[in-house]
């Protein structure tokens, strides 16, 4: 009886080892397929962004021609122009705040699991949502425009904003009344959470006001632009 049991156990162990090796052999191919998929999605986003920009220019030109001879058309164009900002198809400039999130310094020196030492996609999502809620009119992350339909996701150890990779430091720009945004953000749940995470994990969370920020239209940008800072950088959300 014992030899039979050992034989069965041996067969089961061998089958498990074979299956595990099969998964390990397929892993590089799966990673390659995922990488190719991400690259294809990025290329698609770039093409659609370029097409959107071209169509927006053509539409603006046609609207200007039509509006020249009709008060009704001018009213419609004015309504469309008001929608261009929330839709993200127009660049926006004005005063606002920049929230800078940074990975812990210890993340680069730690081997193994470092999730708690890095800014994650959900952290960016919560900060962006908080800024919308307290009066942000136009937002960007590391210079890429953020709208209500923007996907902020994690792929491997990279954070993607509309399939574009961004990395620490993460600079979230929000155009709007700087004092209103700062006060609202300071009392938000995500600001209170970052006070704890900064103390425990060493994550960075800094908020500063800017006299003039530029948030690009969808498909444009990549670098955060600002000018005329109103004061020195300030740590924390107060």
Order of alpha helices (4+ residues) and beta strands (2+ residues): alpha-alpha-beta-alpha-beta-beta-beta-beta-beta-beta-alpha-alpha-beta-beta
